[in-house]
Amino acid sequence: MPDFSTTTKVAEIARRNGRLAESERFVPEEAPVAFSYAGSTHAVMMATPADLEDFAVGFSLTEGIITDPCEIEAIEVLTEDKGIDVQIQLADAQNDALTTRRRHMAGPVGCGLCGIESIEQAVRVTPSVRASSLTLGAEDVVEAVRLLNGQQPLHMVTRAVHGAGFYVPGEGLIAVREDVGRHNALDKLVGAARSTGHAGGTGAVVVTSRVSVEMVQKTAVIGSPFIIAISAPTALAIRTAEDAGMTLVALVRGEEFEIFTGAERIVSRAERQVGNG
């Protein structure tokens, strides 16, 4: 059986100081990762082969297969010749619901929209997070991204993976996960954050990637009213965040950033002290 590590050292020709020379560098691994429920494959993702139990929990949550991690009875990671099969055993009620859902599926797909069969499902209603009372200061936004930039060991080695973190004011980043796929990194984060006992509404999702509609939807599913990104959002992501009552902050560069929706949740330190008093 192959050993699915997270990185591989490869040979290269590098141009340095105007000269070409043989060199080596680490690149990230990616492998087919199948999610199987009750022994039947539901989806196959190309992913970094790490934190796969977190990935299984987060994927199951953000895809609506479960609503709580306790609905998963067991997870077993099986290494095969050409990939990894993550076997997920659900509680009876969730397994029955998934079986019914499968009867209406055209076929599983390896993207962020698994098991859909219509345009309406692709742009499904995103849960509202308007009820959340969480606010952040500008200093929190800056700190969240600064901390994420410093807690991505795989990216530091390869410069080729995405990161996602969950930032709780006063506590910092309580979880960080990395993957070659931005959706995968966020799903892994969702699983990791839920395992710490933190509710989604207590913190902000912070990502190194652009913000697509799926990233907004996954953030809303766990109940977080904030998504903070280093890169820019798409137009549909902005509209979706607005409809969900989410604060979308992007293009964070040092002390500077841009707020696209929900600006009322970014408050001064004095306003936060009054609100928390």
C-alpha positions in Angstrom: 0.0 0.0 0.0 1.3 3.5 -0.7 2.2 5.9 2.0 0.1 9.0 1.5 2.2 11.8 3.0 1.4 15.5 2.8 4.5 16.5 0.9 7.1 15.1 -1.6 10.5 16.4 -2.4 11.1 16.8 -6.2 13.9 17.9 -8.4 13.8 21.1 -10.3 15.8 23.7 -12.2 15.7 27.0 -10.4 16.8 30.4 -11.7 18.5 32.3 -8.9 20.6 35.5 -9.2 20.4 35.2 -13.0 21.7 31.6 -13.2 20.0 28.2 -13.7 21.0 25.4 -11.4 19.7 22.1 -10.2 17.7 22.3 -7.0 15.0 20.6 -4.9 11.8 21.7 -3.3 8.8 20.3 -1.4 5.5 20.1 -3.2 2.1 19.2 -1.6 0.6 15.8 -2.2 -3.0 15.3 -3.3 -4.9 12.1 -3.4 -8.4 10.8 -4.3 -10.3 10.8 -1.0 -13.7 9.0 -1.1 -16.4 9.5 1.4 -18.4 6.3 1.8 -21.6 6.1 3.9 -22.8 2.6 4.8 -20.3 1.2 2.4 -21.4 3.2 -0.6 -19.3 5.9 -2.1 -21.0 9.3 -2.0 -18.3 11.7 -3.3 -14.6 11.6 -4.3 -12.5 14.7 -3.7 -8.9 15.4 -4.6 -7.4 16.5 -1.3 -4.4 16.7 0.9 -4.2 13.4 2.8 -4.3 14.8 6.3 -6.9 15.5 9.0 -9.3 13.2 7.2 -11.6 12.6 10.2 -12.1 16.4 10.5 -12.7 16.4 6.8 -15.4 13.7 7.1 -17.2 15.5 9.9 -17.0 18.9 8.2 -18.1 17.6 4.8 -21.0 15.7 6.3 -22.1 18.9 8.1 -21.7 21.4 5.3 -23.4 19.1 2.8 -26.4 18.7 5.1 -25.9 14.9 5.6 -25.8 15.5 9.4 -26.7 18.4 11.6 -24.5 17.4 14.6 -21.3 15.4 14.8 -22.9 13.0 17.3 -25.0 11.7 14.3 -21.8 10.0 13.1 -21.2 6.7 14.9 -17.8 5.8 13.5 -15.2 6.9 11.0 -12.6 4.5 9.5 -9.8 5.7 7.1 -8.8 3.0 4.7 -5.7 3.3 2.5 -6.1 1.7 -0.9 -3.8 1.3 -3.9 -4.8 4.5 -5.6 -6.4 6.5 -2.9 -8.1 6.7 0.5 -11.6 5.6 1.4 -13.1 7.3 4.4 -15.9 5.0 5.7 -18.5 6.9 7.7 -21.1 5.1 9.7 -24.2 7.3 10.4 -27.0 6.8 13.0 -30.0 5.0 11.6 -32.1 8.1 11.0 -29.4 10.0 9.1 -28.5 6.9 7.1 -32.1 6.4 6.0 -32.3 10.1 5.0 -29.2 9.8 2.9 -30.4 6.6 1.3 -33.6 8.5 0.2 -31.5 11.4 -1.0 -29.3 9.1 -3.1 -32.4 7.8 -5.0 -32.8 11.2 -6.5 -29.1 11.8 -7.3 -27.9 11.9 -10.9 -24.5 10.8 -9.5 -21.8 11.8 -7.0 -19.4 14.5 -8.1 -16.0 15.7 -6.8 -16.7 19.4 -6.3 -18.3 21.7 -3.8 -21.8 20.8 -4.9 -22.2 17.1 -4.2 -25.3 15.2 -5.1 -27.3 18.0 -6.7 -29.6 17.6 -9.7 -30.9 21.1 -10.5 -29.9 24.7 -10.7 -32.2 25.4 -7.7 -30.2 23.1 -5.5 -26.9 24.7 -6.7 -28.1 28.1 -5.4 -29.9 26.7 -2.4 -31.2 28.9 0.4 -28.3 29.8 2.7 -29.1 29.7 6.5 -29.5 33.2 8.1 -27.0 34.3 10.6 -28.7 37.6 11.3 -29.5 36.6 14.9 -25.8 36.4 15.9 -24.7 39.2 18.3 -21.0 38.7 17.6 -19.0 41.8 16.7 -15.4 42.3 15.9 -13.1 45.3 16.0 -10.9 46.3 13.1 -8.0 45.0 15.2 -9.6 41.6 15.3 -9.8 41.4 11.6 -6.1 42.3 11.2 -5.1 39.9 14.0 -7.1 37.0 12.6 -5.4 37.1 9.2 -1.9 37.7 10.8 -2.4 34.7 13.0 -3.6 32.5 10.1 -0.5 33.5 8.0 1.7 32.3 10.8 0.0 29.0 11.5 0.1 27.2 8.1 3.1 24.8 8.3 2.3 23.0 5.1 2.0 26.3 3.2 5.3 27.5 4.7 7.0 24.5 3.2 5.2 24.2 -0.2 3.7 27.7 -0.9 0.9 25.8 -2.6 -2.0 25.1 -0.3 -5.0 27.0 1.2 -5.6 27.7 4.8 -8.8 28.1 6.9 -9.0 29.2 10.5 -11.7 29.8 13.2 -11.0 33.0 15.1 -12.6 33.6 18.5 -12.2 37.1 20.0 -10.0 37.0 23.1 -8.8 33.4 22.3 -7.3 33.8 18.8 -7.4 31.0 16.3 -8.8 27.9 18.0 -8.3 25.7 14.9 -6.5 25.9 11.6 -6.6 23.4 8.7 -4.8 23.3 5.3 -5.5 21.6 2.0 -4.8 21.9 -1.7 -8.5 22.7 -2.2 -10.0 25.7 -0.5 -13.4 24.0 0.0 -11.6 21.0 1.5 -9.6 23.3 3.9 -12.9 24.9 5.1 -14.6 21.5 5.5 -11.7 20.3 7.6 -11.9 23.4 9.7 -15.6 22.9 10.3 -15.0 19.4 11.6 -12.1 20.6 13.8 -13.9 23.6 15.2 -17.0 21.6 16.1 -14.8 19.0 17.9 -13.5 21.7 20.2 -17.0 22.5 21.4 -17.1 26.0 20.0 -20.4 27.0 18.4 -20.1 28.6 15.0 -21.7 31.8 16.2 -18.8 32.5 18.6 -16.2 33.2 16.0 -15.2 34.1 12.5 -14.1 31.9 9.6 -10.8 33.2 8.1 -9.6 31.9 4.7 -6.6 32.5 2.5 -8.6 32.0 -0.7 -11.1 34.0 -2.7 -14.6 33.9 -1.4 -17.0 31.9 -3.6 -20.7 31.3 -2.9 -19.9 27.8 -1.5 -17.5 29.3 1.0 -20.3 31.6 2.2 -22.8 28.8 2.4 -20.4 26.5 4.4 -19.7 29.4 6.8 -23.5 30.0 7.3 -24.2 26.3 7.9 -22.0 26.3 11.0 -23.7 29.6 12.2 -20.7 32.0 11.9 -21.7 35.5 11.0 -18.2 36.4 9.7 -16.1 35.3 6.8 -12.7 37.1 6.5 -10.5 36.5 3.4 -7.2 37.5 2.1 -8.5 37.5 -1.5 -11.5 39.0 -3.2 -15.2 37.7 -3.2 -17.3 36.8 -6.2 -20.5 38.8 -6.9 -22.7 35.9 -6.0 -20.8 35.4 -2.8 -21.5 39.0 -1.9 -25.2 38.7 -2.7 -25.5 35.5 -0.7 -23.7 36.9 2.3 -26.0 39.9 2.2 -29.1 37.8 2.1 -27.8 35.6 5.0 -27.0 38.6 7.1 -23.3 37.8 7.1 -20.4 40.1 7.4 -18.0 39.6 4.5 -14.5 41.1 4.9 -12.0 40.6 2.1 -8.7 41.8 0.6 -7.1 42.0 4.1 -3.6 43.4 3.6 -1.8 44.4 6.8 -3.9 47.0 8.5 -6.2 47.5 5.4 -9.3 45.6 4.4 -12.6 46.0 2.5 -16.0 45.3 4.0 -18.6 44.1 1.4 -21.5 43.2 3.6 -22.6 43.6 7.3 -20.4 46.5 8.1 -22.4 47.2 11.3 -20.7 44.2 13.0 -17.2 45.9 12.7 -17.2 48.2 15.7 -14.8 50.3 17.7 -13.2 48.9 20.9 -15.4 51.3 23.0 -18.6 50.1 21.3 -17.6 46.5 22.0 -17.0 47.2 25.6 -20.4 48.8 25.9 -22.0 45.9 24.1 -20.3 43.4 26.3 -21.1 45.3 29.4 
